[in-house]
């Protein structure tokens, strides 16, 4: 944006004093964490996300979807089959023309975040699969898929040509905004209960208000930790640094698509004292001016050029992105924080199904 469209501090402060924005994003998120224990050595590449997703997808396709297993990039699964097959919907969701936007998958993966490349037998570890939307029909397939992963092994093959096997000890769901936890499968049991500690927009809005108060007491300085490679796209090219405007734009477009494709529709907004709530959200009016006023004041990120393999494309795939910490300031964080908190729930950028784009943040510099 040019200077003529950039709101100054005085303009933003006037808007803040005069009215409060009512953003509503009708999306639900479920974080499902699989608590595991290695039964034999598990060998990893430095970035574990691709291995977790690959093992999950392989088991689901081989076990529950013969058409998906036999499909190739040049001969995809039959469209009628794909429309009714939960595995096809989970791994390669067909585009809904009415929803619009880019095609998004109904899940993301959060791999183990340590940098170790070997777990010894008996060591615990965990990974998380995040589901988007109210429909928990995928839950039984995820639970069975995890059991298949455990039996077949995960990670790199050892000298015997075998991947490290493990057991699933329990499955939990945690809401990071409220710290509520639900137990889907208790230790020592095999029955999975369809209960989660879901994340809703009301909780995001409450957390955003609390974070805004803390930021105001900390000179409006916010630090974001890019925990896994974050690969943002600008005009078909990668962005090598955490530019604030592109960060919020990429995050907002992803959240809009997820809400439209798996939630209750496109987000809406309204302004207290200035018309009814529920009007259509306009990014150029409701988000971009505030995102354009954010300044990157400290950049401690680096580019991590990791690679993986795409079973759908049958070829190697670049998963690289920037990782590390970056500090930002803004004259008014309140219109931005709900988007940032949602971004932390759904991950951002490319290859989120392989664990990329996981962010964390704090008020410290």
N, C-alpha and C positions, 0 to 999 in steps of 0.2 A: 504494500500500500504506500501511496505517496504522502507527503506531509499534509496535503489538503484534506485527507480523509483520516488522519491520525488524531484521536481525541487527546487533548492536553490534560494535564493533571487537574486544572481548574474545571474543565468540562466534565471529566469523570467524577470529580468530587461533587459537582452539582447534581448529576444524575443520581449518585448514591444517596445524597441527602433527600432528594425529592421523592424517590420511589424505590421499591425493592422488586427485583425481577422474580417472577414465579415460573421457574423452569420445571417441567415435568417430563421425565424420560421413562416411559412405561416398559421397563425391562426388568427381568428377574435373573439372578445369577446364583448358581450353586457350585461351591468349591468342594469337591470330593477328594479326600486325601486317603491314599492307600499306604498303610503302614506295613512295611515288609521286613523280612530278615533273610539274609543270604544263606543258602544251604551249602554253597560251594563258592569259590572265588568268582566274583563278578568283575569283568574287565570293561573299562569305559574308554571312550575318547574324551578329551578334555571337556567338551560340551556334550551333555547327556541327553538333551531334549530330542534330538533326532532318533536316538536309539529307543527312547520310551515310546514315541509316536509310532515308529516303524514296527515295534513289537506288537503294540496294540492293534494297529491296522492289519498286520499280517494274520494275527490270530482270528480277528473278526471276519476277515474275508475268507480264510480257509475253512472256518468252522460254520459260519452262518450264511454265507452268500456265495454260492458256486458261480453265479453269473459274474459277480464282481471279481471273483478270483480269476476267472478266465478272460476278463476284459483286458483290452490293450488300449493305448492312446488312439490308435487308428480304428478300433472296433470296441467302443464302450458298451457297457451293459445296456440291455434293452430298456427303453425309456419307460415302458409300462411297469417293468419289474422294479426299476429304480424308484418309481413313484410310490411303491408300497413296501419296499424293503428298508427296514430301519438301519441296516448297516450301510446301504448306499446313501441314505439320507444323512447319516452321521459323517461318513467319510467324504462324500462328494455331493453335497446338497444341490438339487436342481434349482435353477434360478426361477424366482417368482417374478414375472414381468411387472405385476402391479406394485410390488414392493420397491423396485428400482434400486439404484446404487450398485456397488460392487458386490459380487458373490462372496458371502462370508460363510465359514463353517460354524456349526452350532456348538463348538467346544474349543477350548484351548488347553495347552499342557504346561504345567509348571514342574520342571525336572528337579532333581537334587542339585543344589547350588554350590556344593563344595567343589574344589578343584582336583580332588583325588581321582586317580584313574584305576584304582583297584580296591574293592571291598573284600575283606576276608570272610570266610565262612563264620556265621554267627553274628555278623554285624548287622545292625538295623539301618534302614534307610526308608525314605518316603518320597512319593511323587503325587502330584495333584492333577486331576482332570476337572476343568471348569466347564459346566454346562450352561447354555444360555436359553432362557425361556422357561415357561411354567411346565412344559411337557416333560415328565420324567420317564417317558416310555423307553428312553435309551438306557436307563439305569441297569436293568437286568443284563443287557448286553455288555455294559462296561464291567460289571462284576464278574460275569463269566469270562470276558476277555482278559481280565486281570489274572484270573485263575489259570487260563491258558498260557499267558505270558510267564507266569511263575513256573509252570511245568516245562515249558519249552526253553526258558532261559532268556536272558537279556544282555545287551552289550556286545563287545567284541568276542569273537571266537578264540578259544585257547588253543594250545598246541595239539589238542585232540580234535579240534574242529567243532567244539561244543561251547555254547554260551552258558553263562553262569545261572544256575537255577536258584529260585528263592521261594519263600512262602508269603502269602498275604495273612497277616496276623489280625488286622482289624481295618475297618473303613470308617472314617469320620467326616463330618461336614462342619466347617467353621466359618462363621461370619466375622471377618476381620474388623468390621466397623463397630459391632456390638460385643464381640468376644463370645457370642453364643455358640454352643457346640451341640451337634446331634450325632448320635452313634448309629451308623447304618449296619455295621456288623461288629459284634463284640468279640474280643479274644476268646478263642476256643469254640466259637460257633461258626456255622456256615450259612445261616439264614441272613439274607440282606433285607433290611426294612427300608421302605420308600419314604424316608423322612430326612429333611435337610434343614440346615440353618441358612435360609435363603437371604440374599441381599436384594433389597428393594430401594426405589428412589427416595422414599421418605427417610430412610436411614442415611443415604448418601447426603441428602440435603441437611440433615441435622449435623452430621460429621463435618460438612463443609462450613457451616456456620461456626462451629467450635474452632476449626482450623483457622478460619479468617480472624477470629479474635486473637489467637496465639500469634499469628503473623503480624498483626498490627502492633503487638508488644515486642516484636523482634525486627523492627524496621522493614517489615514486609519483604523479608529475605527468605526465600524458599529453596531448599536443596533437594534435588531429585537424584536418586541413585538408579542408574540403568543396570539392573542386576543381570540381565541376559542380553545378548546382542539385539540391538534395536535398529532396524533397517527401515528408514522412512524414504518415501518416494516423492519427488518433485518433478513433474513433467517427464515422467518415464526414466528419470535418472536418480541415483541414490544421493542422499544427503549425508555428508561425512561428519558433520558436527551437529550438536543438539540445538539447532536454531529454534527459538521459542515460538515464532509464529507457525512454522511448519510443524512443530511438535503438537500444538493445539489443533491445527487444521487436520492433520492426519488422525489424531485421536477422535475429534468430533465426527469426522466422516465415518470412521469405523463404528462409533457408538450409534450414529444415526441409522446405519445399515443394520446393525444387530437388533436395534429396537424395532425397525420396520419388518425385518424378516423373521424374527423369533420372539419379539415382544408384543406389546399391545398396539403397535402402530408407530408412526413418526412422532417425535417429541413435540410438545407444545409449550407455549409461554404466555404469560399475561403480566400486566403491570398494575400494582396496587394504585388505585386512584386514577387510572388512565385506561379504562376499557376493561372488558371481561377477560378472565383467564381462559386459556384454551385456544388462543389464536395460533396459527402456524408459525413454527420457529423459522427465522431467517438468520442464517449464520453471518451474513454480511452486516446485519443490523445488531444482532444479539450477542455475537461472540467475537468476530474478527477485529472490531475496533479495540476491544480490551486485550486480545491476544497480541495485537500489533504494538501495544504499549509496554509489553513485558521486555525486560532487558536481561541478557545473559551477562552476568558480572564475573563468573568464575567457571572455567571449563577444565575439568580434570578427567575428561573422557579420552578413550583411545579406541581405535578401530580394531576389532577382533575378527579376523577374516577366516572364520570356521566354514566348513562345508559339510554337506550331508548327502543323502540319496533320496530321490523321489521315486517311489514305487509307481505312482500314477504316470509320471513322465518317462520312467525307466531310464533315468540318467542322473548324474551328479547334480547337486543343487547348491548354490552359494547361500549360506545362512549368515554371513558376516554382518556386523552392525557395530555401533558404538556402545561401549560399556564404561562404567565409572560414574563419577559424580559431577553435577553441574549446578551452580547456584544462580538464582534468578531474583529480580526484584520487579515489582509492579506497583503503580499508584493505587490500583483497586483490584484485589484478588477475588472479590466475592462473585462476580459473574463467571469466573474461570474455574473456581475450585470444584463445583459439581462435575465438570467435565474431567478434571484431573483425577478426582476420586473414582469416577467410573472407569477411567483409563487404567487405573491401578487394579481394578477388578477384572477387566476384559483383556488386558495387554494391548499393545499397539504395534503398528507397523506390519512388516511382512513376516510370514512363517510362525504365527502365534501357535499353530497346532503342533509345532515342533519345539515349543518352549521359548521362542524369542519374544522380545518386547515387554518383559516383565519390569515394572518400575516400582520404586518405593520412594517416600519423601519424608522430609522433616523440616522443622523450622530453624534448625541450627545451620551455621555457615560452614 
